[in-house]
């Protein structure tokens, strides 16, 4: 049974006497655009290597890969049950008690353990060289996330009623400077192996478990890109709730829970990252020879706080850019697309854009997750 609802690949659930598996196959073009947008099959190769690496760094958070066939650009992967795509659960108003801590710990382990803070330098540089070959999908990210939404582009589209906002974004020098600064970091900072497309459609969850899927956009880049992509999509879900909840009380309650998830994801990330910093910081950038071996553990703690502050700044910037590209760009999100009323969809998106701009442009002045959540909530309440 073909079940893929993404932009790139075919995805099948295959059922037999011994159970079920997922079969994922790359097409020689972008599925959402058709043969007019050709695309190499190599993305299956990079996804396979990303799944195995990220899975080993954050055990239990990615599906098991049973087989990879490079000639068919095909993978056979663990079937997740009773997991459901997180975006659909957010639209339905489901509460998931383990979601936030498991996502935060996943991010810390995958990003820390794939960096120069932890990995042997020769192994890391070999991995960087490998994933730098994922040029087509990285190029898609560079264009669709950081460039197209802020200029006139045939791939762009927006909800009726947002034409003025699209023009304003293209004329907004501060926003475009932020987009270019963040694009520059994405293209030049090889901090860790990224999932590269970590949004609420790339997470499958149930009450007891959370998993990460769809890693074909994997590349080396700044840690805050993955964290920001995820938080930006959670904030988009927050803005869409007025269209998905039946009562004002239900909307307010679920919105509080989403903001709690955002806060707990960052809190769990920072706590686990700090634990790994103190116990697994053995890479070339670990600095143990400068601090612990010189009896200066306080210095190492100062560097830790500075590192987390830098990741947080990137996180806010990438979240804000993600919120724009999901409204003006090629790939939209069901949180908004499922809103049948164009006027209501545009109203939700308009508030999300205002918040996203603040997150991207003023990312250096929002130092805590509480401040970021307050900013989002303030824009959601505005007329």
SEKE-943210 format. One record per residue: residue number from 1; residue in one letter; x, y, z of N, C-alpha, C in turn. Coordinates in steps of 0.1 Angstrom, whole numbers, padded with zeros to 4 digits. Layout:
N
 pos code  n_c1  n_c2  n_c3 ca_c1 ca_c2 ca_c3  c_c1  c_c2  c_c3
 NUM    A     X     Y     Z     X     Y     Z     X     Y     Z
...
//
This chain:
383
 pos code  n_c1  n_c2  n_c3 ca_c1 ca_c2 ca_c3  c_c1  c_c2  c_c3
   1    X  0009 -0012  0000  0000  0000  0000  0009  0012  0000
   2    X  0007  0021 -0010  0015  0033 -0011  0009  0044 -0002
   3    X  0018  0049  0007  0013  0058  0018  0021  0071  0018
   4    X  0030  0073  0009  0039  0085  0010  0031  0098  0008
   5    X  0033  0108  0016  0027  0121  0015  0037  0132  0015
   6    X  0050  0128  0013  0060  0138  0012  0062  0143 -0002
   7    X  0073  0151 -0003  0075  0158 -0016  0084  0150 -0025
   8    X  0092  0140 -0020  0103  0134 -0028  0101  0120 -0033
   9    X  0096  0111 -0024  0098  0097 -0026  0085  0089 -0026
  10    X  0086  0077 -0031  0075  0067 -0029  0077  0060 -0016
  11    X  0066  0058 -0008  0067  0050  0004  0056  0040  0004
  12    X  0059  0027  0007  0049  0017  0007  0050  0010  0021
  13    X  0038  0005  0025  0038 -0004  0036  0035 -0018  0030
  14    X  0044 -0027  0033  0043 -0041  0027  0039 -0050  0039
  15    X  0028 -0057  0037  0023 -0066  0047  0024 -0081  0043
  16    X  0030 -0089  0051  0031 -0104  0048  0028 -0112  0061
  17    X  0030 -0125  0060  0027 -0134  0071  0035 -0131  0083
  18    X  0047 -0125  0082  0056 -0123  0093  0055 -0108  0099
  19    X  0046 -0100  0093  0044 -0087  0098  0045 -0077  0087
  20    X  0049 -0065  0090  0049 -0053  0081  0063 -0047  0081
  21    X  0067 -0041  0069  0079 -0033  0068  0075 -0021  0059
  22    X  0083 -0011  0060  0082  0001  0051  0092  0000  0040
  23    X  0088  0002  0028  0097  0002  0017  0097  0016  0011
  24    X  0109  0023  0011  0110  0036  0006  0119  0037 -0006
  25    X  0114  0043 -0017  0121  0043 -0029  0122  0057 -0035
  26    X  0134  0061 -0039  0136  0074 -0045  0132  0073 -0060
  27    X  0127  0084 -0064  0123  0086 -0078  0134  0095 -0085
  28    X  0135  0094 -0098  0145  0103 -0105  0140  0117 -0107
  29    X  0131  0121 -0099  0126  0135 -0099  0119  0138 -0086
  30    X  0116  0151 -0084  0109  0155 -0072  0094  0151 -0074
  31    X  0090  0142 -0065  0076  0137 -0066  0065  0148 -0067
  32    X  0067  0158 -0058  0057  0169 -0058  0056  0177 -0070
  33    X  0067  0177 -0078  0068  0186 -0090  0067  0178 -0103
  34    X  0070  0165 -0102  0069  0156 -0114  0082  0156 -0122
  35    X  0082  0151 -0134  0094  0149 -0142  0101  0162 -0146
  36    X  0093  0173 -0145  0099  0186 -0148  0110  0191 -0139
  37    X  0112  0184 -0127  0122  0187 -0117  0130  0174 -0115
  38    X  0140  0171 -0124  0147  0159 -0122  0156  0159 -0110
  39    X  0159  0148 -0104  0167  0147 -0092  0174  0133 -0091
  40    X  0186  0133 -0087  0194  0121 -0087  0189  0111 -0077
  41    X  0191  0099 -0079  0187  0088 -0070  0197  0087 -0058
  42    X  0208  0094 -0058  0218  0093 -0048  0213  0097 -0034
  43    X  0201  0104 -0033  0196  0108 -0020  0193  0096 -0011
  44    X  0190  0084 -0017  0188  0072 -0009  0200  0068 -0003
  45    X  0212  0069 -0010  0225  0066 -0005  0228  0074  0008
  46    X  0226  0087  0006  0229  0096  0018  0219  0094  0029
  47    X  0207  0091  0026  0197  0089  0037  0201  0076  0045
  48    X  0206  0066  0037  0210  0053  0044  0221  0056  0054
  49    X  0231  0063  0049  0243  0066  0058  0239  0075  0069
  50    X  0230  0084  0067  0225  0093  0078  0217  0085  0088
  51    X  0208  0076  0084  0200  0069  0093  0209  0060  0102
  52    X  0219  0054  0096  0228  0045  0104  0236  0053  0114
  53    X  0241  0065  0110  0250  0073  0119  0241  0079  0130
  54    X  0230  0086  0126  0222  0092  0136  0216  0081  0146
  55    X  0212  0070  0140  0207  0059  0149  0217  0054  0159
  56    X  0230  0053  0155  0240  0049  0165  0243  0059  0175
  57    X  0241  0072  0172  0244  0083  0181  0233  0085  0191
  58    X  0220  0082  0187  0208  0084  0195  0200  0071  0195
  59    X  0205  0060  0201  0199  0047  0200  0184  0048  0204
  60    X  0176  0041  0196  0162  0039  0198  0153  0050  0193
  61    X  0159  0061  0187  0152  0072  0182  0149  0071  0167
  62    X  0156  0063  0159  0154  0062  0145  0150  0047  0142
  63    X  0142  0046  0131  0138  0032  0127  0150  0024  0123
  64    X  0149  0011  0125  0159  0002  0120  0159  0000  0105
  65    X  0170  0000  0099  0171 -0002  0084  0175 -0017  0082
  66    X  0166 -0024  0075  0168 -0038  0073  0177 -0041  0060
  67    X  0175 -0032  0050  0182 -0035  0038  0183 -0022  0030
  68    X  0194 -0020  0023  0195 -0009  0014  0200 -0014  0001
  69    X  0193 -0011 -0010  0196 -0015 -0024  0200 -0003 -0032
  70    X  0213  0000 -0034  0216  0012 -0041  0212  0012 -0055
  71    X  0212  0001 -0062  0208  0001 -0076  0193  0004 -0078
  72    X  0185  0001 -0068  0171  0004 -0069  0167  0017 -0061
  73    X  0178  0023 -0055  0176  0034 -0046  0164  0032 -0036
  74    X  0165  0020 -0030  0154  0015 -0022  0159  0011 -0008
  75    X  0151  0014  0002  0154  0009  0016  0142  0002  0022
  76    X  0145 -0009  0029  0135 -0015  0037  0137 -0012  0052
  77    X  0127 -0006  0058  0129  0000  0071  0118 -0005  0080
  78    X  0121 -0005  0093  0112 -0009  0104  0098 -0001  0102
  79    X  0087 -0009  0103  0074 -0003  0104  0071  0001  0118
  80    X  0067  0013  0120  0065  0019  0133  0050  0018  0136
  81    X  0046  0012  0147  0032  0011  0151  0032  0011  0166
  82    X  0023  0018  0172  0012  0026  0167  0015  0040  0164
  83    X  0027  0043  0160  0032  0057  0158  0024  0064  0146
  84    X  0022  0077  0148  0015  0085  0138  0024  0097  0136
  85    X  0024  0103  0123  0031  0115  0120  0027  0126  0130
  86    X  0037  0132  0136  0035  0142  0147  0026  0153  0141
  87    X  0028  0158  0129  0020  0169  0124  0006  0166  0125
  88    X  0002  0154  0121 -0012  0150  0121 -0018  0150  0136
  89    X -0009  0146  0145 -0014  0145  0159 -0015  0159  0165
  90    X -0007  0169  0160 -0009  0183  0165 -0021  0189  0159
  91    X -0025  0185  0147 -0037  0190  0141 -0049  0184  0148
  92    X -0048  0171  0152 -0059  0164  0159 -0060  0168  0174
  93    X -0050  0175  0179 -0050  0179  0193 -0046  0168  0203
  94    X -0037  0159  0199 -0033  0148  0208 -0022  0153  0217
  95    X -0023  0148  0230 -0012  0151  0240 -0003  0139  0240
  96    X  0010  0142  0240  0020  0131  0240  0030  0134  0251
  97    X  0029  0126  0262  0037  0130  0274  0052  0128  0272
  98    X  0056  0119  0264  0071  0117  0262  0077  0124  0251
  99    X  0069  0131  0243  0074  0138  0231  0086  0147  0234
 100    X  0084  0157  0243  0094  0167  0245  0107  0162  0250
 101    X  0107  0154  0261  0121  0150  0265  0128  0141  0255
 102    X  0120  0132  0248  0127  0123  0239  0132  0131  0227
 103    X  0125  0141  0222  0130  0150  0211  0143  0157  0216
 104    X  0142  0163  0228  0153  0171  0232  0166  0163  0234
 105    X  0164  0151  0240  0176  0142  0242  0181  0137  0229
 106    X  0172  0134  0219  0176  0130  0206  0185  0140  0200
 107    X  0180  0153  0200  0188  0163  0194  0202  0165  0200
 108    X  0202  0165  0213  0215  0166  0220  0225  0155  0216
 109    X  0220  0143  0217  0229  0131  0214  0234  0131  0199
 110    X  0224  0133  0190  0228  0132  0176  0237  0143  0172
 111    X  0234  0155  0177  0242  0167  0173  0256  0167  0180
 112    X  0256  0164  0193  0269  0165  0200  0278  0154  0195
 113    X  0273  0141  0194  0281  0130  0190  0285  0130  0176
 114    X  0279  0138  0168  0284  0139  0154  0293  0151  0151
 115    X  0298  0157  0162  0306  0169  0161  0321  0167  0165
 116    X  0329  0177  0162  0343  0177  0166  0344  0178  0181
 117    X  0333  0180  0189  0334  0179  0203  0336  0165  0208
 118    X  0332  0156  0200  0331  0142  0204  0339  0132  0195
 119    X  0337  0134  0182  0343  0124  0172  0358  0125  0170
 120    X  0365  0114  0168  0379  0115  0163  0379  0123  0150
 121    X  0389  0132  0149  0390  0141  0138  0390  0135  0125
 122    X  0398  0124  0123  0399  0117  0110  0385  0112  0106
 123    X  0378  0106  0115  0365  0100  0112  0355  0111  0109
 124    X  0355  0122  0116  0346  0133  0113  0349  0139  0099
 125    X  0362  0141  0096  0365  0147  0083  0361  0138  0072
 126    X  0362  0125  0074  0358  0116  0063  0343  0116  0062
 127    X  0335  0118  0073  0321  0119  0072  0317  0132  0065
 128    X  0324  0143  0068  0321  0156  0062  0323  0155  0047
 129    X  0334  0148  0043  0336  0147  0028  0325  0138  0022
 130    X  0320  0128  0029  0310  0120  0023  0297  0128  0021
 131    X  0293  0135  0032  0280  0142  0031  0280  0155  0023
 132    X  0292  0160  0021  0293  0171  0012  0289  0167 -0003
 133    X  0289  0154 -0005  0285  0149 -0018  0270  0150 -0020
 134    X  0262  0153 -0009  0248  0154 -0010  0244  0168 -0016
 135    X  0249  0171 -0027  0248  0185 -0032  0234  0188 -0037
 136    X  0227  0179 -0043  0214  0183 -0049  0204  0186 -0038
 137    X  0203  0178 -0027  0194  0181 -0017  0198  0193 -0008
 138    X  0211  0194 -0006  0216  0206  0001  0213  0218 -0007
 139    X  0214  0218 -0020  0211  0229 -0028  0196  0232 -0028
 140    X  0188  0222 -0027  0173  0225 -0025  0171  0233 -0012
 141    X  0177  0228 -0001  0176  0236  0011  0180  0250  0010
 142    X  0192  0252  0004  0197  0265  0002  0188  0275 -0005
 143    X  0181  0269 -0015  0172  0277 -0024  0158  0278 -0017
 144    X  0152  0267 -0014  0138  0267 -0009  0136  0273  0005
 145    X  0147  0272  0013  0145  0277  0027  0150  0292  0028
 146    X  0162  0295  0022  0168  0308  0025  0167  0318  0014
 147    X  0163  0314  0001  0163  0324 -0010  0150  0326 -0016
 148    X  0143  0315 -0021  0131  0317 -0028  0120  0324 -0021
 149    X  0118  0322 -0008  0107  0329 -0001  0108  0344  0000
 150    X  0120  0349 -0002  0123  0363  0000  0126  0370 -0014
 151    X  0122  0364 -0025  0123  0370 -0038  0112  0364 -0047
 152    X  0110  0370 -0059  0100  0365 -0068  0106  0352 -0074
 153    X  0098  0341 -0073  0102  0328 -0078  0090  0320 -0082
 154    X  0091  0313 -0093  0080  0306 -0099  0076  0295 -0089
 155    X  0085  0290 -0081  0082  0279 -0071  0074  0284 -0059
 156    X  0074  0297 -0057  0066  0302 -0045  0051  0302 -0047
 157    X  0044  0301 -0036  0030  0303 -0036  0025  0307 -0022
 158    X  0014  0313 -0021  0009  0317 -0008 -0006  0317 -0008
 159    X -0012  0316  0003 -0026  0316  0005 -0032  0329 -0001
 160    X -0043  0329 -0007 -0049  0342 -0011 -0051  0351  0000
 161    X -0048  0364 -0001 -0049  0373  0009 -0036  0377  0016
 162    X -0025  0370  0011 -0012  0372  0017 -0002  0379  0007
 163    X -0008  0383 -0004  0001  0389 -0015  0009  0401 -0009
 164    X  0002  0410 -0001  0009  0421  0005  0020  0417  0014
 165    X  0018  0407  0022  0028  0402  0031  0040  0396  0023
 166    X  0037  0389  0012  0048  0384  0004  0057  0395 -0002
 167    X  0050  0406 -0007  0057  0417 -0012  0065  0424 -0001
 168    X  0059  0425  0010  0066  0432  0022  0079  0424  0026
 169    X  0078  0411  0026  0090  0402  0029  0101  0404  0019
 170    X  0097  0406  0006  0108  0408 -0004  0114  0422 -0003
 171    X  0107  0431  0003  0113  0444  0005  0119  0447  0019
 172    X  0119  0437  0027  0123  0438  0041  0138  0436  0042
 173    X  0146  0446  0042  0160  0445  0042  0165  0437  0055
 174    X  0159  0441  0067  0164  0434  0079  0161  0419  0078
 175    X  0150  0415  0073  0146  0401  0072  0155  0394  0062
 176    X  0158  0400  0051  0166  0394  0041  0181  0393  0045
 177    X  0185  0403  0053  0199  0402  0058  0200  0390  0068
 178    X  0189  0389  0076  0189  0377  0086  0189  0364  0078
 179    X  0181  0363  0067  0181  0351  0059  0195  0348  0053
 180    X  0201  0358  0048  0214  0356  0042  0225  0353  0052
 181    X  0224  0359  0064  0234  0356  0075  0232  0341  0079
 182    X  0220  0337  0080  0217  0323  0084  0220  0313  0073
 183    X  0218  0317  0061  0222  0309  0049  0237  0307  0049
 184    X  0244  0318  0052  0259  0318  0052  0264  0308  0062
 185    X  0258  0308  0074  0262  0298  0084  0258  0284  0080
 186    X  0247  0282  0074  0243  0269  0069  0253  0263  0059
 187    X  0258  0272  0050  0267  0268  0040  0281  0266  0044
 188    X  0285  0273  0055  0299  0273  0058  0303  0267  0071
 189    X  0294  0266  0081  0297  0260  0094  0294  0245  0094
 190    X  0305  0238  0095  0304  0223  0095  0305  0218  0109
 191    X  0295  0221  0117  0295  0219  0131  0292  0204  0135
 192    X  0282  0198  0128  0278  0185  0131  0270  0179  0119
 193    X  0267  0166  0120  0258  0160  0110  0244  0163  0113
 194    X  0237  0170  0104  0223  0174  0106  0214  0163  0100
 195    X  0202  0162  0106  0191  0155  0099  0188  0163  0086
 196    X  0187  0176  0087  0186  0184  0076  0172  0188  0072
 197    X  0162  0181  0077  0148  0184  0074  0139  0180  0086
 198    X  0143  0184  0098  0136  0179  0110  0124  0188  0114
 199    X  0113  0185  0108  0101  0192  0111  0090  0182  0117
 200    X  0078  0186  0120  0069  0178  0126  0063  0167  0117
 201    X  0066  0168  0104  0063  0157  0095  0074  0146  0094
 202    X  0085  0149  0100  0096  0140  0101  0098  0133  0114
 203    X  0087  0134  0122  0087  0128  0136  0074  0119  0136
 204    X  0076  0107  0140  0064  0098  0143  0064  0095  0158
 205    X  0052  0095  0164  0051  0094  0178  0039  0087  0182
 206    X  0039  0082  0194  0028  0077  0201  0030  0080  0216
 207    X  0021  0076  0225  0022  0080  0239  0035  0074  0245
 208    X  0040  0063  0240  0051  0056  0246  0064  0058  0239
 209    X  0064  0065  0228  0077  0064  0220  0077  0076  0210
 210    X  0089  0080  0206  0091  0091  0196  0102  0086  0187
 211    X  0100  0087  0173  0110  0083  0164  0112  0094  0153
 212    X  0124  0094  0147  0128  0104  0137  0129  0097  0124
 213    X  0123  0102  0113  0123  0095  0100  0128  0105  0089
 214    X  0130  0100  0077  0133  0109  0065  0145  0118  0066
 215    X  0157  0112  0065  0169  0119  0067  0177  0121  0054
 216    X  0170  0122  0043  0177  0123  0030  0184  0136  0028
 217    X  0180  0147  0036  0186  0160  0034  0198  0161  0043
 218    X  0203  0151  0049  0214  0151  0058  0226  0158  0052
 219    X  0232  0167  0060  0245  0173  0056  0251  0178  0069
 220    X  0264  0183  0068  0270  0189  0079  0267  0204  0080
 221    X  0263  0209  0091  0260  0223  0093  0259  0227  0107
 222    X  0253  0239  0110  0252  0244  0124  0241  0236  0132
 223    X  0244  0233  0144  0235  0225  0153  0221  0232  0154
 224    X  0221  0245  0154  0208  0252  0156  0198  0250  0144
 225    X  0203  0245  0133  0194  0244  0121  0184  0233  0124
 226    X  0188  0221  0129  0178  0211  0132  0169  0215  0143
 227    X  0175  0221  0154  0166  0225  0165  0156  0236  0161
 228    X  0161  0246  0153  0152  0256  0149  0142  0252  0139
 229    X  0145  0242  0130  0135  0237  0121  0124  0231  0129
 230    X  0127  0223  0139  0117  0216  0147  0108  0226  0155
 231    X  0115  0236  0162  0107  0245  0170  0099  0254  0161
 232    X  0104  0258  0149  0096  0266  0140  0083  0260  0136
 233    X  0084  0247  0134  0072  0239  0130  0062  0238  0142
 234    X  0068  0236  0154  0059  0236  0165  0052  0249  0167
 235    X  0059  0260  0165  0053  0273  0166  0042  0275  0155
 236    X  0045  0270  0143  0035  0271  0132  0022  0263  0137
 237    X  0024  0252  0143  0012  0244  0148  0005  0252  0158
 238    X  0012  0260  0166  0005  0268  0177 -0004  0278  0170
 239    X  0001  0285  0160 -0007  0295  0153 -0019  0289  0146
 240    X -0018  0277  0141 -0029  0271  0134 -0040  0266  0143
 241    X -0038  0265  0156 -0048  0258  0165 -0062  0265  0165
 242    X -0062  0278  0163 -0076  0284  0163 -0085  0278  0152
 243    X -0079  0272  0142 -0087  0267  0131 -0090  0252  0134
 244    X -0083  0246  0143 -0085  0231  0145 -0092  0227  0158
 245    X -0093  0236  0167 -0100  0233  0180 -0114  0238  0180
 246    X -0123  0231  0186 -0137  0234  0185 -0141  0246  0194
 247    X -0135  0247  0206 -0138  0257  0216 -0126  0266  0219
 248    X -0129  0277  0224 -0118  0286  0229 -0110  0280  0240
 249    X -0117  0273  0249 -0110  0266  0260 -0100  0255  0255
 250    X -0105  0247  0245 -0097  0237  0240 -0084  0243  0233
 251    X -0087  0253  0225 -0076  0260  0218 -0065  0265  0228
 252    X -0070  0272  0239 -0060  0278  0248 -0053  0266  0255
 253    X -0059  0256  0259 -0053  0244  0266 -0042  0238  0257
 254    X -0046  0235  0244 -0036  0229  0236 -0025  0238  0232
 255    X -0028  0250  0230 -0017  0260  0228 -0007  0260  0239
 256    X -0012  0260  0252 -0003  0260  0263  0006  0248  0263
 257    X  0000  0236  0259  0008  0224  0258  0019  0225  0248
 258    X  0016  0230  0236  0026  0232  0225  0037  0240  0230
 259    X  0034  0252  0237  0045  0260  0242  0053  0253  0253
 260    X  0046  0245  0260  0053  0237  0270  0063  0227  0264
 261    X  0058  0221  0253  0067  0212  0245  0079  0219  0240
 262    X  0077  0231  0234  0089  0239  0230  0099  0241  0241
 263    X  0094  0245  0253  0102  0248  0264  0109  0236  0269
 264    X  0102  0224  0269  0108  0212  0274  0118  0206  0264
 265    X  0115  0208  0251  0125  0203  0241  0138  0210  0243
 266    X  0138  0223  0244  0150  0231  0246  0157  0227  0260
 267    X  0148  0226  0270  0154  0223  0283  0161  0209  0284
 268    X  0154  0199  0277  0160  0186  0277  0173  0186  0268
 269    X  0172  0193  0257  0184  0194  0249  0196  0200  0257
 270    X  0194  0212  0263  0204  0218  0270  0210  0209  0282
 271    X  0201  0202  0289  0205  0194  0300  0214  0182  0295
 272    X  0209  0175  0284  0216  0164  0279  0229  0168  0272
 273    X  0229  0179  0265  0241  0185  0259  0251  0188  0269
 274    X  0247  0193  0280  0256  0197  0291  0262  0184  0297
 275    X  0254  0174  0299  0259  0161  0304  0269  0155  0295
 276    X  0266  0155  0282  0276  0150  0272  0289  0158  0272
 277    X  0287  0171  0273  0299  0180  0274  0308  0176  0285
 278    X  0303  0172  0296  0311  0169  0308  0316  0155  0308
 279    X  0310  0146  0300  0314  0132  0300  0319  0126  0287
 280    X  0316  0132  0276  0320  0127  0263  0328  0137  0254
 281    X  0333  0147  0260  0339  0158  0252  0354  0154  0250
 282    X  0356  0145  0240  0369  0140  0238  0374  0143  0224
 283    X  0367  0151  0216  0371  0154  0202  0382  0165  0202
 284    X  0385  0169  0189  0396  0179  0188  0392  0193  0193
 285    X  0379  0196  0193  0374  0208  0198  0370  0207  0213
 286    X  0372  0196  0219  0368  0194  0233  0375  0204  0243
 287    X  0388  0207  0240  0395  0216  0248  0399  0211  0262
 288    X  0399  0198  0264  0403  0193  0277  0417  0196  0281
 289    X  0426  0197  0271  0440  0200  0273  0441  0215  0278
 290    X  0431  0223  0275  0431  0237  0280  0425  0239  0293
 291    X  0416  0230  0297  0408  0232  0309  0410  0222  0319
 292    X  0404  0210  0317  0405  0200  0328  0419  0196  0331
 293    X  0428  0195  0320  0442  0191  0323  0450  0202  0329
 294    X  0444  0214  0328  0451  0226  0335  0444  0229  0348
 295    X  0436  0220  0353  0428  0222  0365  0420  0235  0365
 296    X  0413  0236  0353  0404  0248  0351  0390  0244  0346
 297    X  0383  0236  0354  0370  0231  0350  0360  0243  0348
 298    X  0362  0254  0356  0353  0265  0354  0354  0271  0340
 299    X  0366  0271  0334  0367  0276  0321  0359  0268  0311
 300    X  0359  0254  0313  0351  0246  0304  0336  0248  0306
 301    X  0332  0252  0318  0318  0255  0320  0314  0268  0313
 302    X  0323  0278  0313  0320  0290  0306  0319  0288  0291
 303    X  0327  0279  0285  0327  0276  0271  0314  0269  0268
 304    X  0309  0260  0277  0297  0253  0275  0285  0263  0274
 305    X  0285  0272  0283  0274  0282  0283  0274  0290  0270
 306    X  0286  0294  0266  0288  0302  0254  0283  0294  0242
 307    X  0286  0281  0242  0282  0272  0231  0267  0271  0230
 308    X  0261  0268  0241  0246  0267  0242  0240  0280  0237
 309    X  0245  0292  0241  0240  0305  0237  0241  0306  0222
 310    X  0252  0302  0216  0253  0303  0202  0243  0294  0195
 311    X  0241  0282  0200  0231  0272  0194  0217  0278  0195
 312    X  0214  0285  0206  0201  0290  0209  0199  0302  0199
 313    X  0208  0310  0197  0207  0321  0187  0204  0316  0173
 314    X  0212  0306  0169  0209  0300  0156  0195  0294  0156
 315    X  0191  0287  0166  0178  0281  0167  0167  0290  0164
 316    X  0167  0302  0171  0157  0312  0168  0157  0317  0154
 317    X  0169  0320  0149  0170  0324  0135  0164  0315  0125
 318    X  0168  0302  0126  0164  0292  0117  0149  0289  0119
 319    X  0144  0290  0131  0129  0289  0133  0122  0299  0126
 320    X  0126  0312  0127  0119  0323  0120  0119  0321  0105
 321    X  0131  0317  0099  0132  0315  0085  0123  0304  0080
 322    X  0123  0293  0088  0114  0281  0085  0099  0285  0085
 323    X  0095  0294  0094  0081  0298  0094  0078  0306  0082
 324    X  0087  0314  0076  0084  0321  0064  0084  0312  0052
 325    X  0093  0303  0051  0094  0294  0039  0082  0285  0038
 326    X  0076  0281  0049  0064  0272  0049  0051  0280  0046
 327    X  0052  0293  0045  0040  0301  0041  0042  0307  0027
 328    X  0054  0311  0024  0056  0317  0010  0063  0308  0000
 329    X  0069  0297  0005  0078  0289 -0004  0070  0278 -0011
 330    X  0078  0268 -0016  0073  0257 -0024  0066  0246 -0015
 331    X  0072  0243 -0003  0067  0232  0005  0059  0238  0017
 332    X  0046  0237  0017  0038  0242  0028  0035  0231  0038
 333    X  0028  0234  0048  0025  0225  0059  0010  0223  0061
 334    X  0006  0210  0064 -0008  0207  0066 -0015  0215  0077
 335    X -0007  0219  0087 -0013  0227  0098 -0021  0238  0092
 336    X -0016  0245  0082 -0023  0256  0075 -0031  0251  0063
 337    X -0025  0242  0055 -0032  0238  0043 -0045  0231  0046
 338    X -0047  0225  0057 -0059  0218  0061 -0070  0228  0065
 339    X -0067  0241  0066 -0077  0251  0070 -0085  0255  0057
 340    X -0097  0251  0056 -0105  0253  0044 -0108  0267  0041
 341    X -0110  0275  0051 -0114  0289  0049 -0101  0297  0046
 342    X -0100  0303  0034 -0088  0310  0030 -0086  0322  0039
 343    X -0096  0329  0043 -0094  0341  0052 -0089  0337  0065
 344    X -0094  0326  0071 -0089  0322  0084 -0074  0317  0083
 345    X -0072  0309  0072 -0058  0305  0070 -0048  0316  0068
 346    X -0052  0326  0061 -0044  0338  0059 -0042  0345  0072
 347    X -0052  0346  0081 -0051  0353  0093 -0041  0346  0103
 348    X -0042  0333  0103 -0032  0325  0111 -0018  0327  0106
 349    X -0016  0326  0093 -0003  0327  0087  0003  0341  0089
 350    X -0006  0351  0088 -0001  0365  0090  0005  0367  0104
 351    X -0001  0361  0114  0004  0362  0127  0017  0354  0129
 352    X  0018  0343  0122  0030  0334  0123  0041  0342  0116
 353    X  0039  0348  0105  0049  0356  0098  0055  0367  0107
 354    X  0046  0374  0114  0050  0385  0122  0059  0380  0133
 355    X  0056  0369  0139  0064  0363  0150  0077  0357  0144
 356    X  0076  0351  0132  0088  0345  0126  0098  0356  0123
 357    X  0093  0368  0118  0102  0379  0115  0110  0383  0128
 358    X  0103  0385  0139  0109  0389  0151  0120  0379  0156
 359    X  0116  0366  0154  0126  0355  0158  0139  0356  0150
 360    X  0137  0358  0137  0149  0358  0128  0157  0371  0130
 361    X  0150  0382  0130  0157  0395  0130  0163  0398  0143
 362    X  0156  0395  0154  0160  0399  0168  0165  0387  0176
 363    X  0170  0377  0169  0174  0364  0175  0185  0366  0186
 364    X  0193  0377  0185  0204  0379  0194  0199  0385  0207
 365    X  0187  0390  0207  0182  0397  0219  0172  0388  0228
 366    X  0168  0377  0222  0159  0367  0229  0168  0356  0235
 367    X  0171  0358  0248  0181  0349  0254  0175  0336  0260
 368    X  0162  0335  0262  0156  0324  0269  0144  0318  0260
 369    X  0141  0306  0263  0130  0300  0256  0117  0306  0261
 370    X  0116  0311  0273  0104  0317  0278  0102  0330  0271
 371    X  0112  0338  0268  0111  0350  0260  0105  0347  0246
 372    X  0111  0337  0240  0106  0333  0226  0092  0329  0226
 373    X  0088  0320  0236  0074  0316  0237  0065  0328  0240
 374    X  0069  0337  0248  0061  0349  0251  0059  0357  0238
 375    X  0070  0358  0230  0069  0366  0218  0058  0359  0209
 376    X  0059  0346  0207  0049  0339  0199  0035  0341  0204
 377    X  0033  0339  0217  0020  0341  0223  0015  0355  0221
 378    X  0023  0365  0222  0019  0379  0220  0014  0381  0206
 379    X  0021  0376  0196  0016  0378  0183  0003  0370  0180
 380    X  0002  0359  0187 -0010  0351  0185 -0023  0358  0190
 381    X -0021  0366  0200 -0032  0373  0206 -0035  0386  0200
 382    X -0026  0391  0191 -0028  0404  0185 -0039  0403  0174
 383    X -0046  0414  0171 -0056  0414  0161 -0049  0414  0147
//
